[in-house]
Amino acid sequence: MARAMYFESNRSSRDGMVAVGSIVMNRVRSEDFPNTVCEVVAQKRQFAPGVMTRRMTGASEALARDTAAAVLRGERHPHTAKARFFHARSYVADYNNIHYVVSTGGNAFYEKRHPTQVTRRSPPANVEGLTGR
């Protein structure tokens, strides 16, 4: 969990890390993805290259480990809801089934929905300071 948070979020954003962890946990609970955190994070082409092998360092490593423990104890980002996907907020995704729920830590988090049920087609403004501590 800590590795996904560290390599996928803005390393100084606790909210971004919690949101990434929330996505991982949503995937673990989903029938569409593997059943464990390690299997979800290790899936090919789902997370940053080298997520399971590259080295974590510095203060961001400690933040990722502490935040991972909080997510594994049950903390979730209050706006990720059922989202199971995210991409860099700067990326422009041209699909009609993306319903954005929150942007934080440099990423935009979203649910895939039927196009008629999509009400937010663009990533919202980045928000920070919603998670614990």
SVG drawing of the C-alpha trace seen along z (x, -y; Angstrom):
<svg xmlns="http://www.w3.org/2000/svg" viewBox="-28 -24 44 36">
<polyline fill="none" stroke="black" stroke-width="0.4" points="0.0,0.0 2.7,-2.5 4.5,-1.9 1.4,-2.7 0.9,-5.9 4.5,-6.9 4.9,-6.5 1.4,-7.5 0.7,-10.7 2.3,-14.1 4.7,-12.8 3.9,-15.8 0.1,-15.4 -1.4,-13.2 -4.8,-13.6 -3.4,-12.4 -1.9,-9.4 -5.2,-8.6 -7.1,-8.9 -4.7,-6.5 -5.1,-4.1 -8.8,-4.4 -8.7,-3.4 -6.6,-0.4 -9.0,0.7 -12.0,0.2 -10.3,2.4 -9.6,5.1 -13.3,5.2 -14.3,5.3 -14.8,8.6 -13.0,6.9 -9.6,6.8 -7.5,9.2 -8.4,9.8 -5.3,8.5 -3.5,5.1 -0.3,6.6 -1.9,8.2 -3.8,5.0 -0.7,2.8 1.5,5.4 -1.0,5.6 0.8,4.8 0.1,1.3 -2.1,0.2 0.4,-1.7 3.7,-3.4 6.5,-1.4 8.7,0.2 6.1,-0.4 7.0,2.9 10.8,2.6 12.0,-1.0 13.4,-2.4 11.4,-4.8 13.4,-7.5 13.2,-10.5 10.4,-12.1 7.9,-11.0 8.6,-7.4 7.7,-7.9 4.5,-9.8 3.6,-7.0 4.1,-4.3 2.1,-6.1 -0.7,-6.9 -0.8,-3.4 -1.2,-2.1 -4.1,-4.5 -5.8,-3.3 -5.3,0.3 -7.0,-0.5 -10.0,-1.9 -9.4,-5.6 -10.7,-6.6 -10.7,-9.9 -14.1,-11.4 -14.7,-12.1 -13.4,-9.0 -16.7,-7.0 -16.8,-4.1 -14.0,-5.3 -11.5,-2.7 -9.5,-4.8 -7.3,-7.8 -4.8,-9.6 -2.6,-12.6 -4.8,-15.7 -2.9,-17.2 -3.8,-14.3 -6.8,-14.9 -8.9,-11.8 -11.2,-11.8 -13.8,-9.1 -17.5,-9.7 -17.8,-7.3 -15.5,-9.1 -17.3,-10.7 -14.7,-12.6 -15.2,-12.7 -12.1,-14.5 -8.7,-15.9 -5.9,-15.8 -2.2,-15.2 -1.8,-15.9 -4.3,-13.2 -7.9,-13.2 -10.0,-10.3 -13.0,-8.9 -15.7,-6.3 -16.6,-4.7 -20.3,-5.1 -22.7,-4.8 -22.4,-8.1 -25.9,-9.2 -24.9,-9.0 -21.8,-11.1 -22.4,-14.5 -18.8,-15.7 -16.8,-15.3 -13.8,-17.4 -11.5,-17.0 -12.5,-19.3 -10.1,-21.8 -7.4,-20.2 -8.4,-20.1 -6.2,-19.3 -6.6,-19.2 -9.6,-16.8 -8.0,-13.8 -6.9,-13.1 -4.0,-14.5"/>
</svg>
